[in-house]
Amino acid sequence: MVVIRESELERYPDWSSIFKNKNPVYLEVGIGNGEFLEWIAQNNPDKNFVGVEVSRDYFKKAVNRILKARLKNVRLICTEGAKALCKYFSEESFSGLYLNFPDPWAKKKQSSRRLVNDFFPWLLQSRLKLEGTFVMVTDYEPYAIEVVENFEKCKAFAPLWKEGPLVYKLENYYQTKYARKWLSLGKNLYYIGFKKVKGLAIPKEVFKFYPLLEISKEDPLPLAVIESKETNLEKVFQGLKEGILWKSGDQVIKVLNKFTGKDSILLDTVISEGSFRQRVFVTIAPHRDGLIIKFHDATNPEPTRGAHRLVALLCKEILSLLPASKVVQHQCKKGIWQEVFSST
Ligand SMILES: C[S@@+](CC[C@H](N)C(=O)[O-])C[C@H]1O[C@@H](n2cnc3c(N)ncnc32)[C@H](O)[C@@H]1O
């Protein structure tokens, strides 16, 4: 199967068993209509290629193209690029990343949305094998300059070409429709290339920006069980707050909507942490002599620090709504639990 659904893809999959060979794996993020991927996979049958695209419409176009070309060395995932790097590629697991015309977010206010920011080279060096490569092409000079600066700050990388990390022409490199368009308008293209020359420990702030990096294969989802003399769901439902539950810097936990049925409460919630934002559903339901608070698995929730914090915050709120109640079991990170319960 060319397409791999995220719901069927485990954390850190064994790519050699997916491709049924031990050939090196390369990744392209933002494959658009898939023309570059088709070209590179066709010309390198001894290499495997994973293509990632966040837009469903583009993804469909790429899928059709790759299926038509009957390429056995390509797999496609419809997801966000940084998430794919954190979740589907373990340390030193792949050989190269291609980025062709990543969205430049040219407006000043939006530049923080760029995929390749200060943190990105650190994430990439942890996932790339030694000698693994990064090749990017853009038409937007300020982004090109910023990317070179960001990579130069991360000493895991050295320029890929003898001319340096930035060149204006790259022989034998496929020109996608964006390249063709900009060249026909007489614009410059900027090719950026780096190679991993050593592995470095990931700084703490990088983990904070990419919270999925902290999650291992075995990490369970947080949950909590409350024992209570009175399990009045209606009272809990009325008392639970909607809106922002917690905020610190760029980290936000917000209840968008609350719903109640006969047997449970459902909270539609957003957790934003660094570059990662997840929409999750939490259920609060009767359980033994009390209530259980847990994630609904419909949206594939990730057990990030924010997810742990959300369960702890809800527990605290419920304890204040049901006076004769106590937590009898929880699966939340100790430090976060203590932080939530010690804050006023
Ligand atoms: C300007 S287009 C370039 C498409 C293709 N690489 C080409 O050169 O024709 C950028 C593509 O990247 C995708 N994209 C943007 N940010 C992404 C991200 N963080 N993860 C995955 N895809 C992304 C967009 O949906 C879009 O298809």
The ligand as an SDF file (V2000), in Angstrom:
LIG
                    3D

 27 29  0  0  0  0  0  0  0  0999 V2000
    4.4810   25.8450   -2.0210 C   0  0  0  0  0  0  0  0  0  0  0  0
    3.9380   24.2290   -1.9670 S   0  0  0  0  0  0  0  0  0  0  0  0
    5.2520   23.2880   -2.7240 C   0  0  0  0  0  0  0  0  0  0  0  0
    4.8100   21.9450   -3.1810 C   0  0  0  0  0  0  0  0  0  0  0  0
    5.8960   21.0610   -3.8180 C   0  0  0  0  0  0  0  0  0  0  0  0
    6.9530   20.8050   -2.9040 N   0  0  0  0  0  0  0  0  0  0  0  0
    6.4230   21.6840   -5.0830 C   0  0  0  0  0  0  0  0  0  0  0  0
    7.5540   22.1850   -5.0930 O   0  0  0  0  0  0  0  0  0  0  0  0
    5.6730   21.6730   -6.0660 O   0  0  0  0  0  0  0  0  0  0  0  0
    4.1430   23.8210   -0.2520 C   0  0  0  0  0  0  0  0  0  0  0  0
    3.5080   22.5140    0.1070 C   0  0  0  0  0  0  0  0  0  0  0  0
    3.8810   22.1510    1.4210 O   0  0  0  0  0  0  0  0  0  0  0  0
    2.7460   21.7420    2.1520 C   0  0  0  0  0  0  0  0  0  0  0  0
    3.0650   22.0260    3.5630 N   0  0  0  0  0  0  0  0  0  0  0  0
    3.2200   23.2480    4.1210 C   0  0  0  0  0  0  0  0  0  0  0  0
    3.5900   23.1270    5.4170 N   0  0  0  0  0  0  0  0  0  0  0  0
    3.6720   21.7940    5.6590 C   0  0  0  0  0  0  0  0  0  0  0  0
    4.0090   21.0420    6.8030 C   0  0  0  0  0  0  0  0  0  0  0  0
    4.3400   21.6520    7.9530 N   0  0  0  0  0  0  0  0  0  0  0  0
    3.9770   19.7010    6.7230 N   0  0  0  0  0  0  0  0  0  0  0  0
    3.6410   19.0680    5.5570 C   0  0  0  0  0  0  0  0  0  0  0  0
    3.3080   19.7450    4.4300 N   0  0  0  0  0  0  0  0  0  0  0  0
    3.3410   21.0870    4.4810 C   0  0  0  0  0  0  0  0  0  0  0  0
    1.6170   22.5690    1.5700 C   0  0  0  0  0  0  0  0  0  0  0  0
    0.3620   21.9990    1.8190 O   0  0  0  0  0  0  0  0  0  0  0  0
    1.9820   22.5670    0.0970 C   0  0  0  0  0  0  0  0  0  0  0  0
    1.5110   21.4300   -0.5670 O   0  0  0  0  0  0  0  0  0  0  0  0
  1  2  1  0
  2  3  1  0
  2 10  1  0
  3  4  1  0
  4  5  1  0
  5  6  1  0
  5  7  1  0
  7  8  2  0
  7  9  1  0
 10 11  1  0
 11 12  1  0
 11 26  1  0
 12 13  1  0
 13 14  1  0
 13 24  1  0
 14 15  1  0
 14 23  1  0
 15 16  2  0
 16 17  1  0
 17 18  1  0
 17 23  2  0
 18 19  1  0
 18 20  2  0
 20 21  1  0
 21 22  2  0
 22 23  1  0
 24 25  1  0
 24 26  1  0
 26 27  1  0
M  CHG  2   2   1   9  -1
M  END
$$$$
